[in-house]
Amino acid sequence: MTNWLLLPPFAFGLVLLAVLLLSRLAKGMSFRGSRGPGAEKPYSCGEDLEENSFRPEYGQFFAFAFFFTIMHVVSLVLATVPDGPRDYYFILGIYVAMVLIGLAALMRKER
């Protein structure tokens, strides 16, 4: 006999009701600030954005983000290699070599 509390539709409904109840209870504790004339203006770190519009360059950020993504995938692949024939390790070596070539191309400086 299955426990009906663990059935997915019932558990989802139970958690949904708990979240709605907590939301209603916490609504009384929420901050209700005044809506002044500057409430709709953008604000960043104490500076008005209209006067000091700073646009950062994300080109270097994306290269490092891709680097860390690739390294996480490689570590996941290395950690889940099955223990079996030597063919797996040969294919894994080819995979790591190709990843290193790809990372070298990613991190290469434009001239």
C-alpha positions, -999 to 999 in steps of 0.1 A, spaced: 0 0 0 14 34 -10 15 64 13 -9 89 -3 10 118 12 39 110 -11 19 110 -43 32 138 -65 -1 156 -71 -10 156 -34 25 166 -23 25 195 -49 -9 207 -36 2 204 0 34 224 -6 15 250 -27 -10 255 1 18 259 26 36 285 4 4 304 -1 -3 304 37 32 316 45 29 343 19 -3 356 34 12 355 69 44 373 58 24 400 38 18 418 71 55 421 78 64 435 44 78 470 39 54 495 25 75 525 16 61 558 4 58 563 -34 76 596 -38 84 614 -71 117 595 -76 103 560 -70 101 551 -107 136 565 -116 165 540 -121 191 541 -93 224 524 -90 250 526 -62 241 561 -52 243 575 -87 216 586 -111 218 566 -143 208 594 -166 238 615 -157 265 588 -153 256 560 -178 283 534 -174 283 506 -199 307 478 -189 325 457 -215 314 420 -213 337 406 -239 363 394 -214 336 382 -190 321 358 -216 354 343 -223 360 334 -187 323 323 -183 328 299 -212 361 287 -197 346 278 -164 316 261 -181 338 240 -202 360 231 -172 330 220 -152 317 198 -180 352 183 -184 354 175 -147 319 160 -148 329 138 -178 362 128 -161 344 119 -129 318 97 -146 341 76 -168 331 40 -164 357 16 -152 361 -7 -182 383 -14 -212 413 7 -221 394 20 -251 375 43 -227 408 59 -216 420 64 -251 388 81 -261 389 102 -229 424 113 -238 413 124 -272 384 143 -256 407 161 -231 431 170 -260 403 184 -280 391 204 -250 425 218 -245 427 229 -281 393 245 -278 404 264 -246 436 275 -263 415 289 -292 392 306 -267 419 322 -247 441 333 -276 446 370 -279 435 388 -310 464 404 -329 
